[in-house]
Amino acid sequence: MNALKALAQKRHIQTHASFSREYKKQARQLDPSLAANAPSSAQLNRWFNGDIKGLPYADNCRVLESMFLGWTAEQLFQEYTGDIPASADAPKNLGAVALAEEAALNRAGTADLVEVFVTRSDFMHDYPPQHLFNGAQEIRAVGLSLNIICQQYPDGRLRQSLSNGATVKCLFLDPDGKHIKEREQEEDHEEGVLSHLTSLNIQTLRRVRKKLPADAPGQLLIRVYDEPVRFNVTVIDNSVCIVQPYLPHARGLESPTFIVRNEPDRKGLYDTFTQVFDSLWERGKEIEA
């Protein structure tokens, strides 16, 4: 494994979407015109696998050296040994900067935070629902109306997942409760807007459940809760957790979104937010067929 791939994995930017986003951010700081040279998915795979002759173009090397301070382009495409190089062409403190960045990434409590998006719209551009849910065997979601499952993921694919044995737990803010009315006021909606949307989404899932074959091995469980809405939390296959806070006077699409990965050997944000789901689920009220 070359150093470029190893360092990208350490920083949790090994996917094309996350690597490209970081590449473009660094490129714009150097020269806005360089952002157009971000690698394609196929090109990035060649970089990671060392399937190139020599080095990338000079502009690419310039951006890569900015992304990975203290590393020359030549060093990035050499086998990774775990050592931080002392780059002859860079100030001596850059190696310390790189070391500090790696130490920060590996601190307990933060290492499971994989990516941060300014808005949910940005997140969904890089991670559409099909990318998240296709093939999943367990989905747990709590929030307000859960549009990502009920509006943006096809009913047919959800039924297919359930027919293949998936378990899906959806916990909605009670459309008849007092706290959804408070959220309507906070988002400056007319009375009943969010209540109506949430009721429709619940009916959508009930319709999906009714159309399942009698012998379908999967489960679709629906509950409601009536408490202050603080987070939208979606847990997939006990491996990744997507978290979004509900901000004052901001719609869900306008709020930041965090991707947290389960790190079984350490307690971090993943544990915190899965516990949020579990505690609310236990207090929720079952919606029968």
Buried (B, 14 or more C-beta within 10 A) or exposed (E): EBBBBBBBEBBBBBBBBBBBBBBBEBBEEBEEEBBEBBBEEEBBEEBBEEEEEEBBEEBBBBBBBBBBBBBBBBBBBBEBEEEBBEBEEBEEEBBBBBEEBBEEBEEEEEBBBBBEBEBBEBBBEBBBBEEBBEEBBBBBBBBBBBBBBBEEBEEEBBBBBBBEEBBBBBBBBBBEBEBBBEBBEBBEBEEEBBBEBBBEBBEBBBEBBEEBEEEBEBBBBBBBBBEEBEBBBBBBBEEBBBBBBBEEEBEBBEBBBBBBBBBEEBEBBBBBBBEBBBEBBEEBEEBEE
